Amino acid sequence: MKRFKFWTVSVICALSLTVGVSYFAVAQCTVPGAHQKGEPLKAGQLNDPFEDPPQAAELNDNRPDAPWITRWYSLKGPITNNGGFAASARKDWIDMGTNGKITQETLSTESGLKKTQNTNVNLRNNGGDMGWCIIEINPADGNNMSTAYGLVDQSDIDTYAIIVIDSPNKRKATMSPAHDDHAQIWLNGDKVYNNSRWTGGATIVDFEFEVELKKGTNVLLYRCGESGGSDYFNLHLDNQTDRVVTIFPEDAKDAEEFFKEVGGTLAVEPRNKLSTTWANIKRLK
């Protein structure tokens, strides 16, 4: 009987240890928010507005022939003297330059975009009084943040650029950015991408991220900060989405033509509507 008890206890202990080790292994493989190399970042995966994607999952995929977006609605110049991307990234230059009339979050909404028709960004020591224009970038140009404005290899700058994506239906889409020092992207008021690491080349994609486009007008704001060396930002959509959506600006040469292109698709949001999750977090801080 003693032998039986001893054997039984031994088996139970062994099974417990095996189950414990197995559970630990499974737990290690199913960490909430884990991201595997090659998988798009899931919509809403950001737990913090300045959280970087996991470095171990970087794709480092050069895509010179991808359908890069080349035309953007932008400020008439970069934000200058930004103090370096690490310091600049947490500053809302749009909020500062408009005295709160527009913020980064609301600039990526329909109502915020409409306000740019009569609201400049005035930053006396960081670019001056800037209106809005159309810029065209060369995706292969490692300095397209500078050359888009007729400048040569600038340092300590931030670029704000906008596109409107007109989708025929509600759909999931995958976005692929390539960028220099610190990129931040908002879509329809939500921050969908943040990465403080450069991608290594103008057409090199390290991460893709999944978003949900609503039927009709979707406003995307791309902000890229630069400290020194090359300065570039690029973005493309997955091929299937790129084929069915219309991206503005299309042929517009200036801000007036841009708003004629998007026509009456820009609706006005309810006055008391909270703009975004991150805007709400920001207000509470």
N, C-alpha and C positions, 0 to 999 in steps of 0.2 A: 504494500500500500504506500509506503514511504517513497519507494522508487517511482510509483505511478504519480504521486503528487509532485515529486521533483521534476519528472519528465513533463507533466502538464504545465507546471509553472514555467519551465524552460521554454516550452513551445509558445506559451502566451507571451512571455517576454520577448521572444524572437519576433513574433508576429507584430507586437506593439512597436518594436524598434523599426521593423520593415515599413509598417504603415506610417510611422513618424517620419522616416527618411523620405518615403514616397510623397507624403504631404508637403514636406519642405521643398522637395524638388519641384512639385507642381506649383507651389506658391511662388517659387522663384521664377517660373515660366509664365505666370499669369499676373504679374504686377500690374495693377490698374494704370492705364495710360501708356503701357509699354508700346514701343513702335519698332517694327522690324524693317530692315533695309529693303527698299524697293516698294514698300507700302505707302500710299498717300496718307498724310496726316489727316485724321478724321475731323469732320466738322465739329466745332465746339471743344476740341481737345485741349485748347489753352486753358490752364488752370490759373494763370497769372498773365497779365498783359505784356510782361517782359520775359516770359519763359522762352528759352531757346529750344529748338528740336534737339533730340539726342544726337550727339556728334558721331557716335558709332554707327548710326544709320545713314550717314551721308552717302548719296549716290555717286557724286563726282562724275556726272555724265555729260559729256560735251555734245551739244545739239546745234551745230551751225545751221542746219536746214530746217529747224522747227518753225512753225508759223508765228514768229515773234510779232508782237504788237508794236508798230512803229510810230503811230500818231497819237498824241496825248493833249489834253486840255490842261494847261499848267500856268503857274505864276510866270510873270514876264522876266524872271530871273531866279537864280537860286538864293536860298537863305545863306548869308555870308557870315564869316567870323563866328562860327557856331561853337567854338571851344573844343572841337573834337567830337566824334560821334558818341563816345561814352557819356559825355556830359550833356550833349544835345538831345539824345534819344528820349529823355524823360521830360523835355520841354515841349509844350504845345505852342509852336510858333504861330499857328493860325489863330488860336485864342488870343495870344499876346498881341498880334498885329491887327486884330479887328475889335479889340476891347470886348471880347466875349460874344460878339454878334454871330461868329461862326467858330466852331471848334473842329479839331481833327475828326471827331466822331460824326458831327453833323455835316461836315463837308462831304462825307461819303453817303449822304442821304439826298433824296430828291429836293427837299425844301432847302437844305443847306447849299446844295449846288446852285439852285436858283438865286440865292442871295449874292453869289459872286458877280451877278450882272450889275450890281450897284454897290459892291463892297470891295475895297482894296485891302491888301495886307500891308500895313505901314510899320516897318521896323527900322527906326532911324539909324541904328548902328549895325544893322544886319541885312542890308540890301535896299533900304529906303522904302519909298511908297510904290508898291507893285500892284499892277492890275493883272489881267489874265489874258492868255494868248494860246495859240496852237504851236506845239513844238513837234519836230520830226526827228527821230533818233535812228542811228544806224546800229542795228543789233550787234554787228561784229566789231564796233568801235569800243575799245576799252576805256575811252574817255567821253562816252556819249552824254553823261551828265553835264559836262562842260560845253562840248561842241554843239549841243542842242541850242545853246544860247549864244553861239558865236564866240565862246571863250576857249582858252587853252589850259587844260590840265589844272583845274582849280583845287585848292585844299580847304578843309574846314567849311564845307558847304552842306546844305540839305536841299533836296529836290522834292517838290510836291507835284504829282501828276495824276490826272483823272481820266478815266474812260467811262462811257455808259454802254452797258451790254444789254441789248434788246433781245430777250429770249422769247421764242414762240410758245413756250410752255414752261411749267415748273419742272425743273430737272436738276440732277446732280451733275456737277462738273468738276474736273480736276485742273488745278492751276499750277504752273511750273515757273517759279521765278529764278532769275540769275541776278546777282547784285554784288555791289561792293560792301563797304564796312557794316552798315546796320540798316536792314530793311524792315519796314512795317507796312502792313496792308490791311485796309478796312474794306468791307463790303456791306452795303446797305446799313451802315451804322455799327457793325460789329467788327472788332479786330479779329482777323482770321489768320494772320501770319506775323511772326516776329522772329528775327534772327540777327544776332549781333556778330555773326561770323561771315566774312566774305566768301563767295563761292569759288574763287580761284581763277575765274575767267569770264568774259562777257557773255558767253553762250553755254556756260557750265551750270547745270542744275544739280543742286544737292538734295533738295526736298520738293516733293509735290504735296499739295494739300487739297482736300475735298471740300467743296462748298455747295450750297443749295441755291440755285438761281430761281427767283420767282418769275412767273409769267409777266412779260413786259419789261419795264425799266429796272435795271440794276446799276447802282453807282459804285464804282471801285476807286479807292484812293490809294496810291502807291507813294510811300515816302522812303527816301533813301538818304542816309547820312554818310558823309565822306570825310576822312581825316587827312589822307595824303596818298600819293601814288595814283594808280588807276582810279577812275570814277565812272561807274556804269550801273545801269539798271535795265532789266529786261523782264518780260513776262509773256508766256503763251498759254493757251488753253489746250485741253485735249482735242485731238483731231475731230472727233464726232461733234463735240460742242462747237468748235470753231466753224464747222460747215453750216450749222443751222442758225447761229445767232448773228446779229448785226452789231458791229462795234463802232461807236462814235468817239472821236471825230472820224468822219469818213473822208470827205473832200473839203471840209471847211478850212479856210485860211486864217480866220480870226475868231474871236469870242462870239461876235454877233452871228456869224455864219454857223458856228457850232450850235447855238441855241435854236437857230432855224432848222438845222438838221434833226435835232432831237424833238422838235415840234412841241406838241401839246402833251407829250408823254410824261412830263415831269409834274406829278401831283403835289399838292401842298399837304403836309402832314398836319394832323390836329394840333392845335396850339399847346395843349397840355401833355402831349404824348412824350414819355421818356424816351430819349433818343436811342441809347444802347446800354448793354450790360456794363461795358467799361466806363461809359459816361457816368452811370450811376455809382460805380465803385469810386470813380474819381471825385464825385461830389461828396462822398462820405469821408474821404481822407482829409 
